[in-house]
């Protein structure tokens, strides 16, 4: 249970990308733009760049605390999810086979 709790803690409280990090990409000549818009109670960032001659659009969705919640990439008119914090949390929670264990983990994370 401690291993699962640690995994959940990392998924909930660690952040791999902050909104301001995306602006650093503009130093790379392959990056065309980084735009931010209000989205729900957080921020949506659209990053446009070229990769191997193809134009790529990536959407980053951040919550009100600046934690990335989801990353979607659009390439050749196809959209796919690169990262979803909720999906990753669900994968870890599925490892808990009983509701009591899940409740204990929830209580520990809330502390």
C-alpha positions as CSV (number, residue, x, y, z in Angstrom):
1,X,0.0,0.0,0.0
2,X,2.9,2.4,0.7
3,X,4.2,1.9,-2.8
4,X,0.8,2.8,-4.3
5,X,0.5,5.8,-1.9
6,X,3.9,7.1,-3.0
7,X,3.0,6.6,-6.7
8,X,-0.2,8.6,-6.2
9,X,1.6,11.3,-4.2
10,X,4.0,11.8,-7.1
11,X,1.2,11.8,-9.7
12,X,-0.8,14.4,-7.7
13,X,1.9,16.7,-6.4
14,X,4.7,16.6,-8.9
15,X,4.6,18.5,-12.1
16,X,6.8,17.9,-15.1
17,X,5.8,21.0,-17.1
18,X,4.9,24.5,-15.9
19,X,3.2,27.1,-18.1
20,X,6.3,29.3,-18.1
21,X,8.5,26.4,-19.2
22,X,6.7,26.4,-22.6
23,X,7.9,29.9,-23.3
24,X,11.5,28.6,-23.2
25,X,10.7,26.6,-26.4
26,X,10.5,29.8,-28.4
27,X,14.3,30.0,-28.3
28,X,14.2,27.0,-30.6
29,X,13.8,28.1,-34.3
30,X,11.5,25.1,-34.9
31,X,8.9,26.6,-32.5
32,X,6.5,29.1,-34.1
33,X,4.2,30.1,-31.2
34,X,3.1,29.6,-27.7
35,X,-0.3,31.0,-26.8
36,X,-2.2,31.0,-23.5
37,X,-5.9,31.2,-22.9
38,X,-8.1,30.9,-19.8
39,X,-9.7,27.4,-19.8
40,X,-12.2,26.4,-17.2
41,X,-10.5,27.4,-13.9
42,X,-7.0,27.0,-15.3
43,X,-5.0,27.7,-18.5
44,X,-4.8,26.1,-21.9
45,X,-1.5,26.6,-23.8
46,X,-1.2,26.0,-27.5
47,X,2.3,25.3,-28.8
48,X,3.0,25.2,-32.5
49,X,6.2,23.8,-33.8
50,X,7.8,21.9,-36.7
51,X,9.1,18.4,-36.3
52,X,10.9,16.8,-39.2
53,X,9.1,19.3,-41.5
54,X,5.7,18.6,-40.1
55,X,3.6,21.2,-38.3
56,X,2.6,20.0,-34.9
57,X,0.1,21.6,-32.5
58,X,0.2,20.6,-28.9
59,X,-2.4,21.6,-26.3
60,X,-1.4,21.7,-22.6
61,X,-4.2,22.0,-20.0
62,X,-3.2,23.3,-16.6
63,X,-5.3,23.5,-13.5
64,X,-5.6,26.7,-11.4
65,X,-2.3,25.8,-9.6
66,X,-0.4,25.4,-12.8
67,X,-0.2,21.7,-12.7
68,X,-0.4,20.1,-16.2
69,X,-3.5,17.9,-16.3
70,X,-3.5,16.8,-19.9
71,X,-1.3,17.1,-23.0
72,X,-2.8,16.6,-26.5
73,X,-1.0,16.6,-29.8
74,X,-2.4,17.2,-33.2
75,X,-0.5,15.8,-36.1
76,X,-1.9,15.3,-39.7
77,X,-5.4,16.2,-38.5
78,X,-5.3,13.4,-35.9
79,X,-5.5,14.2,-32.2
80,X,-4.0,11.9,-29.5
81,X,-3.4,12.2,-25.8
82,X,0.2,12.3,-24.8
83,X,-0.4,12.6,-21.1
84,X,-3.5,12.6,-18.8
85,X,-2.9,13.0,-15.1
86,X,-6.4,11.5,-14.4
87,X,-5.7,8.5,-16.5
88,X,-2.4,7.9,-14.7
89,X,-4.0,8.2,-11.3
90,X,-6.7,5.7,-12.3
91,X,-4.1,3.2,-13.5
92,X,-2.5,3.3,-10.0
93,X,-5.9,3.1,-8.2
94,X,-6.8,0.1,-10.2
95,X,-3.9,-1.7,-8.5
96,X,-5.9,-1.4,-5.3
97,X,-8.2,-4.4,-5.3
98,X,-10.4,-3.4,-2.5
99,X,-12.3,-0.3,-1.5
100,X,-10.8,-0.2,2.0
101,X,-7.3,0.1,0.7
102,X,-8.5,2.8,-1.7
103,X,-10.1,4.7,1.2
104,X,-6.9,4.4,3.3
105,X,-4.8,5.8,0.4
106,X,-7.3,8.7,-0.1
107,X,-7.1,9.5,3.6
108,X,-3.3,9.5,3.5
109,X,-3.1,11.8,0.5
110,X,-5.6,14.2,2.0
111,X,-3.5,14.6,5.2
